[in-house]
Amino acid sequence: MKFALPRRQRKSFQTISGKPLDSNFNKKEALEVFEMVKKTYSVAPNSFGSAKGKKEDALEMLMIIGDQISKEYKDCEVIWRQGIPEITKVKDI
């Protein structure tokens, strides 16, 4: 799968993942990228009211990537825990 991100997120994505945005990611790699962005979000300083909103940017990227992963892979679902998206695997019955 390829991620489709807004222009303002592209440089951050490449910095965090270490791969260009136009790369094809398999399911395992996509979930690893999601976890990398989630880790970046958790260590980013609070940036409320500042011009450099790194924490908010990481959260926005988490929402976008999580949504795209859940749409691409039907056995993955996005849930929210304390305002942070998490991907869980669900089994089809």
Stockholm file with secondary structure:
# STOCKHOLM 1.0

chainA/1-93         MKFALPRRQRKSFQTISGKPLDSNFNKKEALEVFEMVKKTYSVAPNSFGSAKGKKEDALEMLMIIGDQISKEYKDCEVIWRQGIPEITKVKDI
#=GR chainA/1-93 SS CCCCCCHHHHHHHHHHHSSCTTSCCCHHHHHHHHHHHHHHHHHSCCCTTSSCCHHHHHHHHHHHHHHHHHHHCTTEEEEEETTEEEEEECCCC
#=GC SS_cons        CCCCCCHHHHHHHHHHHSSCTTSCCCHHHHHHHHHHHHHHHHHSCCCTTSSCCHHHHHHHHHHHHHHHHHHHCTTEEEEEETTEEEEEECCCC
//
